[in-house]
Amino acid sequence: MQPTVLVVDDIPEVVKLIGGMLRESGYHVLEATGGSAAIGMLRSECIDLLVTDLDMPGVSGPELVRRAWKFAPQLPVVFLTAYSGAKDIPCEMLSRARIVTKPSAKALRGAIAQALEHSRTCGGTSLPLRKCRVGRKATKPGLRTGLSVLLGL
């Protein structure tokens, strides 16, 4: 079973582009335009990896990650940013998340592979807060954490 990746950005075209390329690579992709739209998906879907824009209006990338980690503390995360550097990412997230400057496809592929591999080798699947059916919908509230690799920008 392919990992499920939730792609979140406030620019719909970016979400579609990344989501489409991930699908072409064989991954199960969920798309959300903005952090607020992603919150419901985090509660109702089995997510293996969160790829989110850093700077979004309303619910920002770091705020989205804080909320996601309440349900699934080991969920791997890749932040996308149009700016170089991580000055807007809280310190507690820097050691646990990957950061990719848009639009580096090679860097994004590498960061995603590293995040999922780290999650797998560090027990990312040992704390599922709900059971996920093969059909991908959750049977109980919460999130499923880490497994595999993705992206082909």
C-alpha positions in Angstrom: 0.0 0.0 0.0 1.4 3.4 -1.0 1.9 6.1 1.7 -0.8 8.8 1.9 0.6 12.3 1.6 -1.4 15.4 2.5 -0.3 18.3 0.4 -1.2 21.8 1.7 -0.6 25.2 0.2 -2.7 28.4 0.0 -2.1 28.5 -3.8 -4.4 26.0 -5.5 -2.1 25.7 -8.5 0.8 24.6 -6.3 -1.3 22.0 -4.6 -2.5 20.6 -7.9 1.0 20.6 -9.4 2.6 18.7 -6.5 -0.4 16.5 -6.0 -0.5 15.5 -9.7 3.2 14.7 -9.8 3.0 12.6 -6.6 0.1 10.6 -8.1 2.1 10.0 -11.3 4.8 8.5 -9.0 2.2 6.1 -7.5 1.4 7.8 -4.2 -2.0 8.3 -2.7 -2.4 12.1 -2.4 -4.9 14.2 -0.5 -5.0 17.9 -1.3 -6.0 20.9 0.8 -6.0 24.6 -0.2 -5.0 26.2 3.1 -4.4 25.1 6.6 -8.0 25.4 7.7 -9.1 22.9 5.0 -6.3 20.5 6.0 -7.4 20.3 9.6 -10.5 18.3 8.9 -8.5 15.9 6.7 -6.0 15.4 9.4 -8.8 14.2 11.7 -10.6 12.0 9.2 -8.0 10.5 7.0 -5.0 8.2 7.4 -2.0 10.4 6.7 1.6 9.1 6.4 3.3 12.4 5.6 2.3 16.1 5.7 3.8 18.4 3.1 2.8 22.0 3.9 3.6 25.5 2.8 5.2 27.5 5.6 3.5 30.9 5.1 -0.2 30.6 4.6 -3.0 33.0 5.7 -5.2 31.9 8.6 -3.8 28.6 9.8 0.0 28.8 9.0 2.2 25.8 8.3 3.7 25.7 11.8 0.2 26.0 13.4 -1.1 23.2 11.2 1.9 21.0 12.3 1.2 21.8 16.0 -2.4 20.6 15.6 -1.4 17.5 13.6 1.2 16.5 16.2 -1.4 16.7 18.9 -3.1 13.7 17.2 0.0 12.0 15.8 3.3 13.2 17.4 5.4 11.2 15.1 3.9 12.3 11.8 6.7 13.3 9.4 6.5 16.8 8.0 8.1 18.6 5.0 7.8 22.4 5.0 7.7 24.2 1.6 8.8 27.8 1.6 9.5 30.4 -1.1 12.1 31.9 1.2 15.5 30.4 2.0 16.0 29.7 5.6 13.9 28.5 8.5 13.5 31.7 10.6 9.7 31.3 10.7 9.8 27.7 11.9 9.6 27.3 15.7 12.8 25.7 17.2 10.9 22.6 18.4 9.9 21.8 14.8 13.3 22.4 13.2 14.8 19.1 14.5 11.7 17.1 13.4 10.8 18.5 10.0 12.4 18.9 6.7 12.5 22.3 4.9 12.5 22.7 1.1 12.8 26.0 -0.7 10.3 26.1 -3.6 10.5 25.1 -6.4 13.3 22.6 -5.9 11.9 19.3 -7.1 15.1 17.4 -6.3 15.4 18.8 -2.8 11.7 18.1 -2.2 12.1 14.4 -3.3 15.1 14.0 -1.0 13.4 15.6 2.0 10.3 13.5 1.6 12.4 10.3 1.3 14.4 11.2 4.4 11.3 12.2 6.5 9.5 8.9 5.7 12.6 6.8 6.2 13.4 8.4 9.5 9.8 7.9 10.6 10.0 4.2 9.6 13.3 3.6 11.3 12.4 5.5 14.5 9.1 3.7 15.1 6.8 6.1 13.3 4.1 3.5 13.0 4.3 2.4 16.7 1.8 4.9 17.9 -1.3 4.8 15.6 -4.1 6.7 17.3 -6.7 4.9 15.2 -6.9 1.9 12.9 -6.9 2.6 9.2 -8.8 0.5 6.8 -7.3 -0.3 3.4 -10.0 2.0 1.9 -8.0 4.9 3.5 -10.9 6.3 5.6 -10.5 6.2 9.3 -12.6 4.1 11.6 -11.8 6.3 14.7 -10.6 9.9 15.1 -6.8 10.5 15.0 -4.0 9.9 12.5 -1.8 7.1 11.2 1.9 7.9 11.1 4.9 7.3 8.8 5.8 4.7 6.2 7.4 5.2 2.7 8.7 7.6 0.1 7.1 9.9 -2.6 7.5 12.7 -5.1 8.5 13.1 -8.6 8.5 16.9 -9.5 
